[in-house]
Amino acid sequence: MKNRISAVFIGLLLFSCAQKTVKEERLEPTIELNEELLVELQRMVEVDQIAAYIPQGKYVEYSKEEWRSFKDSVFTIHQKRLEEIFKEYGFLGFDLVGEQGSSNFWLMVQHSDHNPDFQKQVLEKMKIEVDEGNAKASNYGFLVDRVRLNLGGKQLYGTQVEFNVETAEVFPKSLEDSLHVNERRASIGLQPIEEYLNQMLEMHFEMNKERYLAIGISEPQFYEIVE
């Protein structure tokens, strides 16, 4: 009899816990994305990527001055709108616009080099969201480097590069403590810098392949990958 009572008590306890769990799940707040803002960011980033890339389509016929004017106009207009959004919402994290929307916002801030003070303000708020798991740490690293260079400092993660177009080589721009860069990169989810530089160089070489072949360079100067 005692065993039967114990079994019934345990069963009631488990049922009570299950009911409590279901109730707690129902009480959890539902995160709703800001769809209107998400759509706006997507439209903006589509134009941003046209301006950030080499001229294509109708833009091929632009003169260097026309292309530069177009790029500057896109980045300047976008930065002003991004600043309005930032003042209202802070850094846009996953909870508000999803991972893609958050990355779109970050990407266009990256291209706001004409206003490094704005980039720095965004960076400070982005760090908070990264620490809370509400923004991408690797994106944060790219913006850290961008802001540091734009303000006359050295980058930490080696994400910003420059190319030697005469030798088909790539180098990270001014870099602090290069011996430990891969440790810092790993801490935010970035691959070793040698792999990254090789990827950047391969893309650059393919985009300029005709020019390199014309000067007798058939392949780029890749970095050795140490296992």
C-alpha positions, 0 to 999 in steps of 0.5 A: 500500500505504501508503495502504491501511495509513493507511486501515485505521489511521484506521478502527480509530482511529474504531472505537476512539473510537466504542467508547469513547464508547459505553462512557463513555455506559454508565458515566454515572450514571442520575438517578432521581427520588424518586417518593415525595417527588414525589407528596407535594409534589404533594399538598401543593401542591394544598392550598397553592393552595387556601389561596393563592387566593380562597375557592372551593367550600365555602370560599366560605361561610367567614367571614373569620376561618375562612378566615384560620385555614384559610390559616394552618393550611395554610401552618404545617403545610406549612412544618414538613414542608418544613423536615424535607425541607430538613434531609434533602435541602437545596433540592430540585433538578431531579435529585431531584424534576424541574422540577415538583417543584422548583417545587412545593417553592419555591412552598410555601417562598414561602408560609412568610412566617411564618418568614422565617428558614427562607425565607432558609436555603432561599434560600442553598441554592437559589442553589447549585443555580441556579448549577449549573443544577439549579434555576430562576433566575426562581423564585430571584428571586421568593424573593429578593424575598420574603425581602428584604421579610419581613426589612425590606429592599427587593426586587431584581426587583419580583416582589412587588406591591400593588394600589390597589383604588380606582383599579385600579392596581398597583405593585411593593412597596419596590424597590431601584434601580428604574432598573436593575430590568429588567436584573436581571430579564433576567439571571434570565429574567424579562420586563420589569417593565411586562409583569409588572405588567400581567399581575398587574393584568389578573388582579386586575381580572378577579377583582374586575371586579364591584366595579370596574364598580360604582364606575365603573372599566371597565378597569385602568390599564396601564403603557405597554410601551416597545419 
